[in-house]
Every structure is written in structure tokens, then in C-alpha cells.
Amino acid sequence: MKRVKRECTYHGSVKLDSISCWEAVHPGS
């Protein structure tokens, strides 16, 4: 989960949840 959260923060989507974050970072997945 930390990996996703890190990517999220890197994309400036730290506010999103781990799942939402993942979707935002990896759309269409």
C-alpha cells in the first residue's frame, strides 16, 4: 500500500485514498 500512496503523493493526489489514488495513477486499470 505504501508504494501506491507514494505514487499518489508523487502525483499530488495524496488526498485520495489508496484505491482512488491507484485509479488516478493507473487509469483504465
N, C-alpha and C positions, 0 to 999 in steps of 0.2 A: 504493500500500500504506500510505503514511503516513496517508492520510485514514482508512482503516479502523482503523489502530492508534490514531489519535487518538480516534475514536469509542469504541473499545474502552476506552481509558483513561478517557474521559468517563463510560462506563457502569460503570466499576470492574471491567472484565474484561480488564485489561492482561495478566493472567497467561495468558489464552487466546492461541492462535495467530491469525494474520491471518485465516485461513479460519474457524476456530472462533469467533473474535471476530465476524466478519461475520455468521455464522449467529446468534450470540447477540444481535447488534444488529438484525439483519434476519431474524427467524424466519419460516419459511414461504417463504423465497426459494430 
